[in-house]
Amino acid sequence: MKRVALVLVSAAVMGLFAGLAMGAEETKPAALHGTVVKVEGTNVVVKTAKAEATVTTDEKTVVTIDGQKATVSELKAGMRVTVIPAEGTATKIRAMSAPKAEPKTKK
């Protein structure tokens, strides 16, 4: 009888930990990191380390550029972006202005 109880308790504990682990994965949205290639209406084409991805946005997507509230249309090619989540419609796009080119100096 004690063995049966021990097995049942062990199974319950393992199920609890498995459920917590799966729940943790679902609550943390993965992010997409890359550089803006172009903006096409409400879509943003982003070049990542592996490929280009088209990011869909909607009226609920929150966009910031250098920490300031912005719109999708204000995103420009060359800006580095973080898109949350990595798949589906973006809920957040954080962008940093493209680095300015250094002026060439004559030697």
N, CA, C and O of each residue as an XYZ file, in Angstrom:
428
protein
N       0.816     -1.188      0.000
C       0.000      0.000      0.000
C       0.868      1.265      0.000
O       0.558      2.252     -0.667
N       1.971      1.207      0.772
C       2.854      2.361      0.817
C       3.491      2.621     -0.545
O       3.685      3.774     -0.931
N       3.817      1.552     -1.275
C       4.420      1.718     -2.605
C       3.451      2.386     -3.562
O       3.844      3.256     -4.340
N       2.207      1.992     -3.513
C       1.200      2.590     -4.398
C       1.070      4.079     -4.090
O       1.015      4.901     -5.004
N       1.021      4.420     -2.828
C       0.918      5.820     -2.435
C       2.141      6.600     -2.889
O       2.017      7.723     -3.378
N       3.332      6.007     -2.730
C       4.571      6.653     -3.147
C       4.586      6.887     -4.652
O       4.992      7.954     -5.113
N       4.144      5.893     -5.420
C       4.098      6.033     -6.879
C       3.118      7.132     -7.273
O       3.412      7.943     -8.151
N       1.968      7.160     -6.635
C       0.970      8.188     -6.963
C       1.476      9.593     -6.619
O       1.285     10.530     -7.394
N       2.109      9.734     -5.475
C       2.653     11.035     -5.085
C       3.756     11.452     -6.044
O       3.809     12.611     -6.458
N       4.642     10.519     -6.406
C       5.721     10.822     -7.344
C       5.172     11.265     -8.695
O       5.659     12.229     -9.285
N       4.160     10.560     -9.178
C       3.559     10.909    -10.467
C       2.923     12.301    -10.406
O       3.026     13.081    -11.353
N       2.271     12.601     -9.295
C       1.632     13.909     -9.150
C       2.670     15.023     -9.132
O       2.474     16.061     -9.764
N       3.764     14.822     -8.420
C       4.822     15.828     -8.348
C       5.455     16.030     -9.714
O       5.695     17.167    -10.120
N       5.730     14.944    -10.432
C       6.328     15.063    -11.768
C       5.379     15.789    -12.713
O       5.822     16.608    -13.517
N       4.096     15.506    -12.632
C       3.111     16.192    -13.467
C       3.043     17.673    -13.163
O       2.892     18.494    -14.068
N       3.154     18.016    -11.887
C       3.142     19.418    -11.486
C       4.334     20.166    -12.071
O       4.173     21.254    -12.625
N       5.534     19.587    -11.951
C       6.728     20.234    -12.492
C       6.681     20.321    -14.014
O       7.112     21.324    -14.583
N       6.173     19.300    -14.676
C       6.065     19.333    -16.137
C       5.107     20.441    -16.565
O       5.375     21.149    -17.536
N       3.999     20.597    -15.851
C       3.037     21.644    -16.167
C       3.619     23.029    -15.953
O       3.370     23.932    -16.751
N       4.388     23.210    -14.893
C       5.021     24.502    -14.645
C       6.039     24.839    -15.720
O       6.118     25.981    -16.174
N       6.823     23.840    -16.129
C       7.831     24.073    -17.159
C       7.179     24.448    -18.479
O       7.649     25.362    -19.156
N       6.126     23.775    -18.854
C       5.445     24.086    -20.115
C       4.782     25.452    -20.033
O       4.796     26.204    -21.007
N       4.205     25.784    -18.889
C       3.567     27.082    -18.729
C       4.565     28.216    -18.818
O       4.243     29.281    -19.346
N       5.765     28.010    -18.314
C       6.795     29.046    -18.364
C       7.198     29.337    -19.804
O       7.448     30.490    -20.158
N       7.263     28.319    -20.622
C       7.632     28.517    -22.025
C       6.573     29.307    -22.764
O       6.898     30.125    -23.625
N       5.317     29.077    -22.444
C       4.233     29.733    -23.159
C       4.080     31.201    -22.768
O       3.599     31.994    -23.578
N       4.470     31.584    -21.562
C       4.247     32.946    -21.117
C       5.342     33.906    -21.570
O       5.115     35.116    -21.593
N       6.507     33.409    -21.926
C       7.601     34.291    -22.344
C       7.623     34.381    -23.867
O       8.007     33.421    -24.535
N       7.215     35.528    -24.427
C       7.219     35.629    -25.887
C       8.648     35.724    -26.426
O       9.471     36.490    -25.925
N       8.911     34.943    -27.437
C      10.225     35.018    -28.079
C      10.292     36.304    -28.896
O       9.271     36.803    -29.369
N      11.475     36.823    -29.054
C      11.665     38.071    -29.794
C      12.421     37.810    -31.092
O      13.204     36.865    -31.197
N      12.171     38.658    -32.067
C      12.861     38.633    -33.347
C      13.778     39.845    -33.369
O      13.337     40.968    -33.126
N      15.052     39.618    -33.661
C      16.032     40.714    -33.703
C      16.558     40.852    -35.123
O      16.857     39.853    -35.778
N      16.672     42.080    -35.598
C      17.201     42.277    -36.936
C      17.242     43.737    -37.329
O      17.215     44.633    -36.486
N      17.309     43.955    -38.644
C      17.411     45.291    -39.219
C      16.280     45.494    -40.211
O      15.990     44.611    -41.018
N      15.641     46.654    -40.155
C      14.552     46.957    -41.083
C      15.096     47.031    -42.506
O      16.075     47.728    -42.773
N      14.446     46.298    -43.418
C      14.769     46.375    -44.840
C      13.855     47.401    -45.494
O      14.309     48.273    -46.236
N      12.545     47.282    -45.206
C      11.572     48.228    -45.747
C      10.259     48.090    -44.995
O      10.024     47.098    -44.304
N       9.402     49.102    -45.141
C       8.058     49.089    -44.576
C       7.092     49.095    -45.743
O       7.177     49.943    -46.631
N       6.168     48.137    -45.735
C       5.157     48.026    -46.791
C       3.784     48.108    -46.141
O       3.238     47.092    -45.712
N       3.224     49.303    -46.067
C       1.922     49.467    -45.408
C       2.031     49.170    -43.929
O       2.740     49.864    -43.200
N       1.322     48.129    -43.479
C       1.380     47.755    -42.066
C       2.361     46.610    -41.811
O       2.452     46.107    -40.691
N       3.085     46.204    -42.837
C       4.081     45.140    -42.685
C       5.494     45.723    -42.686
O       5.783     46.699    -43.378
N       6.364     45.099    -41.894
C       7.757     45.522    -41.821
C       8.621     44.331    -42.209
O       8.507     43.261    -41.611
N       9.485     44.509    -43.205
C      10.400     43.446    -43.608
C      11.683     43.631    -42.808
O      12.314     44.687    -42.848
N      12.063     42.560    -42.066
C      13.219     42.604    -41.176
C      14.227     41.555    -41.611
O      13.870     40.398    -41.833
N      15.487     41.957    -41.732
C      16.559     41.007    -42.043
C      17.153     40.537    -40.716
O      17.647     41.339    -39.923
N      17.098     39.224    -40.488
C      17.682     38.638    -39.293
C      19.020     38.012    -39.670
O      19.452     38.111    -40.818
N      19.666     37.378    -38.720
C      20.950     36.718    -38.985
C      20.783     35.567    -39.975
O      21.730     35.203    -40.671
N      19.571     34.991    -40.038
C      19.369     33.815    -40.883
C      18.598     34.089    -42.168
O      18.855     33.445    -43.185
N      17.661     35.029    -42.144
C      16.808     35.247    -43.320
C      16.047     36.561    -43.176
O      16.211     37.282    -42.192
N      15.215     36.860    -44.166
C      14.308     37.998    -44.067
C      12.962     37.498    -43.576
O      12.525     36.403    -43.929
N      12.307     38.315    -42.756
C      10.992     37.962    -42.233
C      10.062     39.154    -42.409
O      10.471     40.300    -42.224
N       8.821     38.884    -42.765
C       7.818     39.935    -42.866
C       7.023     39.947    -41.570
O       6.411     38.947    -41.196
N       7.037     41.083    -40.889
C       6.362     41.244    -39.602
C       5.035     41.945    -39.847
O       4.990     43.016    -40.452
N       3.961     41.334    -39.373
C       2.631     41.912    -39.488
C       2.352     42.768    -38.258
O       2.664     42.369    -37.136
N       1.765     43.942    -38.468
C       1.384     44.810    -37.359
C      -0.104     45.114    -37.458
O      -0.731     44.883    -38.492
N      -0.654     45.632    -36.373
C      -2.037     46.103    -36.390
C      -2.138     47.353    -35.525
O      -1.123     47.880    -35.070
N      -3.361     47.830    -35.296
C      -3.544     49.071    -34.537
C      -3.111     48.944    -33.076
O      -2.936     49.960    -32.403
N      -2.936     47.737    -32.577
C      -2.511     47.527    -31.190
C      -0.988     47.440    -31.043
O      -0.479     47.435    -29.922
N      -0.265     47.371    -32.147
C       1.195     47.257    -32.091
C       1.788     48.556    -31.542
O       1.510     49.642    -32.050
N       2.609     48.427    -30.496
C       3.269     49.580    -29.878
C       4.664     49.697    -30.480
O       5.466     48.766    -30.403
N       4.945     50.859    -31.082
C       6.235     51.097    -31.735
C       6.971     52.193    -30.980
O       6.397     53.231    -30.653
N       8.258     51.946    -30.706
C       9.109     52.997    -30.143
C      10.390     53.076    -30.960
O      10.922     52.066    -31.420
N      10.872     54.310    -31.131
C      12.155     54.548    -31.807
C      13.011     55.348    -30.830
O      12.646     56.448    -30.415
N      14.143     54.777    -30.477
C      15.039     55.391    -29.494
C      14.281     55.747    -28.210
O      14.527     56.788    -27.600
N      13.355     54.865    -27.811
C      12.604     55.052    -26.574
C      11.407     55.980    -26.672
O      10.682     56.149    -25.692
N      11.182     56.587    -27.832
C      10.073     57.523    -28.019
C       8.950     56.851    -28.793
O       9.209     56.109    -29.740
N       7.696     57.106    -28.398
C       6.548     56.538    -29.091
C       6.575     56.939    -30.562
O       6.857     58.089    -30.899
N       6.278     55.975    -31.435
C       6.326     56.223    -32.880
C       5.247     55.388    -33.565
O       4.453     54.713    -32.909
N       5.233     55.447    -34.889
C       4.309     54.648    -35.691
C       5.111     53.750    -36.622
O       6.307     53.951    -36.833
N       4.429     52.762    -37.169
C       5.083     51.838    -38.108
C       5.657     52.604    -39.290
O       6.752     52.291    -39.758
N       4.932     53.600    -39.775
C       5.393     54.355    -40.950
C       6.671     55.141    -40.687
O       7.344     55.550    -41.633
N       7.018     55.360    -39.422
C       8.244     56.087    -39.081
C       9.482     55.188    -39.062
O      10.606     55.684    -38.985
N       9.281     53.871    -39.132
C      10.425     52.959    -39.198
C      11.108     53.123    -40.548
O      10.443     53.250    -41.576
N      12.425     53.120    -40.544
C      13.203     53.325    -41.774
C      14.206     52.203    -41.959
O      14.640     51.567    -40.999
N      14.567     51.973    -43.220
C      15.568     50.958    -43.550
C      16.851     51.240    -42.781
O      17.292     52.385    -42.677
N      17.439     50.184    -42.247
C      18.692     50.306    -41.508
C      18.526     50.368    -40.006
O      19.493     50.181    -39.268
N      17.296     50.632    -39.534
C      17.073     50.664    -38.085
C      17.156     49.255    -37.520
O      16.644     48.304    -38.111
N      17.810     49.131    -36.362
C      17.849     47.842    -35.671
C      16.574     47.724    -34.851
O      16.177     48.669    -34.169
N      15.922     46.545    -34.918
C      14.648     46.360    -34.238
C      14.616     45.077    -33.423
O      15.311     44.103    -33.712
N      13.785     45.118    -32.398
C      13.397     43.936    -31.638
C      11.889     43.864    -31.744
O      11.188     44.814    -31.396
N      11.386     42.726    -32.229
C       9.953     42.542    -32.436
C       9.468     41.473    -31.467
O      10.073     40.406    -31.361
N       8.380     41.755    -30.761
C       7.786     40.799    -29.837
C       6.334     40.606    -30.238
O       5.628     41.596    -30.429
N       5.863     39.386    -30.373
C       6.592     38.132    -30.376
C       7.276     37.897    -31.716
O       7.073     38.649    -32.668
N       8.082     36.853    -31.779
C       8.827     36.554    -33.002
C       7.915     36.047    -34.116
O       8.258     36.150    -35.294
N       6.768     35.508    -33.754
C       5.825     34.984    -34.748
C       4.449     35.581    -34.500
O       4.121     35.951    -33.372
N       3.649     35.673    -35.548
C       2.316     36.244    -35.423
C       2.365     37.755    -35.528
O       3.379     38.324    -35.931
N       1.274     38.400    -35.168
C       1.193     39.859    -35.232
C       2.016     40.474    -34.108
O       1.910     40.067    -32.951
N       2.829     41.450    -34.458
C       3.698     42.098    -33.470
C       2.870     42.870    -32.457
O       1.935     43.582    -32.822
N       3.219     42.726    -31.177
C       2.598     43.538    -30.137
C       3.502     44.711    -29.785
O       3.022     45.770    -29.382
N       4.842     44.521    -29.940
C       5.810     45.585    -29.668
C       6.923     45.555    -30.712
O       7.404     44.492    -31.103
N       7.312     46.730    -31.146
C       8.502     46.877    -31.989
C       9.336     47.987    -31.368
O       8.912     49.141    -31.294
N      10.536     47.612    -30.920
C      11.478     48.603    -30.377
C      12.567     48.806    -31.415
O      13.216     47.850    -31.840
N      12.767     50.052    -31.823
C      13.746     50.359    -32.865
C      14.780     51.343    -32.357
O      14.515     52.180    -31.495
N      15.965     51.208    -32.923
C      17.039     52.177    -32.665
C      17.396     52.787    -34.007
O      17.483     52.084    -35.014
N      17.600     54.085    -34.021
C      17.954     54.772    -35.265
C      19.177     54.129    -35.890
O      20.064     53.624    -35.201
N      19.198     54.162    -37.207
C      20.354     53.630    -37.929
C      21.569     54.466    -37.571
O      21.463     55.687    -37.457
N      22.722     53.832    -37.390
C      23.917     54.608    -37.074
C      24.250     55.566    -38.207
O      24.117     55.224    -39.382
N      24.682     56.759    -37.846
C      25.036     57.749    -38.860
C      26.395     57.427    -39.428
O      27.294     56.990    -38.709
N      26.542     57.642    -40.717
C      27.813     57.370    -41.369
C      28.871     58.365    -40.893
O      28.606     59.560    -40.762
N      30.035     57.864    -40.647
C      31.152     58.717    -40.239
C      31.623     59.517    -41.447
O      31.791     58.950    -42.526
N      31.838     60.816    -41.291
C      32.348     61.595    -42.424
C      33.770     61.143    -42.778
O      34.597     60.892    -41.901
N      34.018     61.050    -44.035
C      35.349     60.645    -44.495
C      36.286     61.838    -44.386
O      35.937     62.961    -44.747
N      37.470     61.570    -43.886
C      38.456     62.630    -43.771
C      39.580     62.366    -44.753
O      39.967     61.222    -44.995
N      40.092     63.448    -45.311
C      41.206     63.316    -46.269
C      42.501     63.298    -45.493
O      42.669     64.020    -44.510
N      43.406     62.470    -45.946
C      44.703     62.389    -45.272
C      45.747     63.099    -46.069
O      46.909     63.143    -45.665
